[in-house]
Amino acid sequence: MPGIVLLGWMVLGPPEPFLAALQGLQDARAWRDVRAGLFSIWASGLDIPALHAYVHSMSEYGYDM
């Protein structure tokens, strides 16, 4: 996939941490740490095994994805 388009209802624009995460995912040196941080946020405090399994399955993809 050469790119991705994110659409959403962000009247005031995207928050800075979101933009920083998108930039970090495009950095070959930083993307693993950024991805780990996002995975942690997505699954934090949720006791839903299927969600944790799904998030973990996303870790099978490398930088090119």
Secondary structure, DSSP 8 states (H G I E B T S, - for coil): ----------TT---HHHHHHHHHHT-TTTHHHHHHHHHHHHHTT---HHHHHHHHHHTTS-TT-
